[in-house]
Amino acid sequence: MPAPLTPTPPALRDALDRELIALLQANARESAANLARKLGTARTTVLARLNRLEREGVIAGYTVRLAQDVLNQGLQAFVGLTVQAKAGREVETRLARMPEVRQLCAVSGEFDYVLLLRAESAVRLNTLLDDMRNLDGVVKTTTSVALAWKIERT
């Protein structure tokens, strides 16, 4: 039996769509009038584009950014995790219970997972890393502390 077809993700139609999305990623609460001014187009065009992008699933939702994220309080680190062959699900479940884990991605390559971790201090980061290393099934962690965000769209 052939594998089921994966639906094609919605696509941006043109440069105006891409520019609109970039502006919304910087500030999702920007008014349609301000977006139109920045894009050099009519407010009604912006509203129509937003409606279409939402309807077609390009824009899946809007979110809130916490002050600690905006103000770069604390530390952020990318952690590569190597886990035992059948331990992935349990490790995912345990990591999901840690509020400091902001993103967890299954990846190809050297690691099984890469996660983004936020901690309020170096001491807390060290404790979290120790907790991760002690999870059943975790073989190895490799940590890189983020020093500066050069581009941020989330």
N, C-alpha and C positions, 0 to 999 in steps of 0.2 A: 504494500500500500504506500503510495507516495506521501511524503511529509505534507502537512497542511501548509497552505500558503500564508505567509506572514503579511498582514496588511501593510501597504506602503504608507510611511508616515506622511502627514500633511506637509506640503512644501510652501515656501514663501514664493510669491509670484514674481516679485521684482525688487529693485533697489529701495523703493519706497517702503515696502513691507519690511525689509531688513533694517532700514534706518528707524522705522517706527518701533520695531522690537528692541533695538539697541537703546532707544530712549526710554522705553518702558522698563527695561532691565535696570537702568540707572535710577529710575523713579517711577514706579507703577502708579503712583497717585497724581502724576502730572495731568493737568487738565487738558481736555481736547483742544481748547483754544491755544494753550501754550505749545502743545505738540504740533499743531498746525503751523504756528508761527515759526517754530524751529525747523520744520520740514519744508516750509515755503509752499504750503498747500491750504486748501479750504478746510475749515473745521468739519463740515459735513463729509468731506473725503476721509478725514481721520476717523470719524465715527463709523462710517460705512466699512472702512478697513478693519477697525477693531471688531465690529460685529461679525464680519466674514472670518477673521482669524480665530475668533472664539468659536463660531459655529463649525468651522472645519477642523477644530482641535489643535490648531497651531499654538494658540494660547490656552493652556490647560487650567490656569488659575492665577490668582494674585496672592501675594504673601506679605508677611510682616517681617521686617528685619529688626532684631533686638539691638538695643543701644550698645551692648557689649561687643556685638559684631561690627557695628558702624565705627565705634570708637577704638577698635583694635585693642580692647582690654584683654589681658591674659595672653596665653600662648596658643598657637595652633600648630599642629604637627600632622604630617602624613605618615601613616604607619603601614608598612608592608607586613602581612601575616602569611606564614606558611603553616598549614594545618595537616594533620593526618588524614588519610584518604577518606574515611567515612565520618569524620568529625565536623564537617562543614556546617550542617544544619544546627547542631547543638551550639557551635561557636557563634553562629549568626544570632541565635536566640539569646544567648548570654550577652552579646554585644548590644543587641537592641534594648536591653534593660539599662544600659549606661547612657544617661542623658548627655554626657560629654561627647559621645560618638555622633558626629553630625552627618556623615555619609559613610556608607559601606558599599564597596563595589567588588564584585567578583571579577578578576582580571586574568588575562593570559600572561605568560612570561615567568619571571623569577618567583613571584608570589602568587598565592591563591586569592588573596584579598588585599585591597588597599582601602584604608579608611582615613577620614579626616576627623581629627580629634581636637577639641577645644578644652583648655584647662585654665583656671584663674591664676595659677602660679606654677613655677617650675617644680615645686614640691608636689603639688596635686598631679601634674603631668607624670612625674616619676611614679607616684602611687598607682595611677591608672595603667601605666605601662607594666608595672609589676603585676597588677591584677590580670592584665591580658596574658602575660607570659605564663601565669599560673592556671589559666583555663585548661581543662582537660582537652587534649587534642591539638593545642597550639605547640608547634615545633620550634618556631623562630619568629622574632619580630625585628624589623629594621625601621628605625625612626629618623625622619628628617623634620626638624623644626622649621616652620615657615618664618622667614625673616621680614619679608615685605610682600604685599600683594601688588603686582604690577598692573594686572587687569582683573577686574571682578565684575561679573555680570549676574551673579545670583543673589 
